[in-house]
């Protein structure tokens, strides 16, 4: 589901709310998660999962076109761990 699809679905589920207000709420939600992760914080949504960042050290990689060795700098990546309820819900639908 894309962000625009989420907004449209929420607008259908809550017709008494303006579409622009729903869009603002979703933007605040996304931006809050992004900002917290950028500041090194962990974000936990009970029942859904937890987002955190992990630092990956520098390494030597290879250019897939020509096989040359390339230095890949240290960087952070987002890590997601699903919550127990989400796992159970996904596995029970099979």
Secondary structure, 3 states (H helix, E strand, C coil): CCHHHHHHHHHHHCCCCCHHHHHHHHHHHHHHHHHHHHCCCCEEECCCEEEEEEEECCEEEECCCCCCEEEECCEEEEEEEECHHHHHHHHHCC
